Amino acid sequence: MTDEQREFFRRHGYVVLSDALGADEVALFAELYDRDRRDHPAVWGQFGQQWVNCDALITSPRMDEVIRHPKVMAAAEALMGGPLAFGEICIRHMDPYSGEPQQGWHRDKPHWLGHALRMDYIQLMLYLSDVDESTHCFSLSPEGADEPILDKAMQLERGGISDLHGPAGTVALFNVSVLHTATVRRTTAERRTIQVYYGHGDRPYLSNCTVVPERLWRDHEDAAVRAFYGKLNRKTRRYVQARDAGELGDQDLVLRWCKRYDLELKQANNHARSESGDDDGPAAGGMEHGDMGE
Ligand SMILES: O=C(O)CCC(=O)C(=O)O
């Protein structure tokens, strides 16, 4: 991470890491993504105009290589200012679209004012398709770390909108507290992305979206990897309970369990977040990411 990149992030709340990935890595990650969609369609759920799979560490174990990509991790760690904790992976697909353009501006989490960049969680946005004015894209309203925090309308007026366009392999990092949206356009192109959220090693976990398998948080030979993945969210703890209870015999059962959790338990939990004695609390008063606004 160069001084210029760090300064850009401080002034805008995001940065594009040019050439972070080699062509071979982009090809590998695209292949993992395509195989995941082909082999595990049942795990992908619809979320507005997107299809998402947040259990990609189970369906495609090599997604760990995206999450812990050395250049991405180094940049995210430099911006966060200390050791990272894995938060969530969400691989997303957007189909060609002929309806009305859409945006849903939101902040995933409140700013953390105790941090130099007032950042509690940082997100990696990795494009695996070419993205330009004629396709869906990620958009953000730039916000400097020393500017007043404004409501949605005022922020859009002050900061305007930056649309992230770039070829497959484009990597951006942004503060999830900065106002952002998927921009849904009329397009004949699909958009493929891998999105990864990182938190601070000593702060609450982000969300209950991704199960972290035991091979990473318990059995990995590297203590630093175990620590990185070791902030177990409620979904992972439930998964471990189900495993201990003998409910997760084979991969098929595992996938069905994940799907059922997302469809039933998470919805229920969202309405009654505090389960007594069970939770050290997700960040921001128990909200899932992405529910801070519209
Ligand atoms: O998929 C996108 O472009 C936007 C993602 C988003 O809004 C989010 O991660 O909260």
The ligand as an SDF file (V2000), in Angstrom:
LIG
                    3D

 10  9  0  0  0  0  0  0  0  0999 V2000
  -22.8350   -5.6540   -4.8770 O   0  0  0  0  0  0  0  0  0  0  0  0
  -22.6310   -4.4410   -4.8610 C   0  0  0  0  0  0  0  0  0  0  0  0
  -22.2390   -3.7920   -5.8420 O   0  0  0  0  0  0  0  0  0  0  0  0
  -22.9000   -3.6780   -3.5840 C   0  0  0  0  0  0  0  0  0  0  0  0
  -22.7260   -4.5070   -2.3770 C   0  0  0  0  0  0  0  0  0  0  0  0
  -23.3340   -3.9270   -1.1670 C   0  0  0  0  0  0  0  0  0  0  0  0
  -24.1680   -3.0880   -1.2290 O   0  0  0  0  0  0  0  0  0  0  0  0
  -22.9050   -4.3740    0.1270 C   0  0  0  0  0  0  0  0  0  0  0  0
  -21.9920   -5.1620    0.2150 O   0  0  0  0  0  0  0  0  0  0  0  0
  -23.4970   -3.9370    1.1300 O   0  0  0  0  0  0  0  0  0  0  0  0
  1  2  2  0
  2  3  1  0
  2  4  1  0
  4  5  1  0
  5  6  1  0
  6  7  2  0
  6  8  1  0
  8  9  2  0
  8 10  1  0
M  END
$$$$
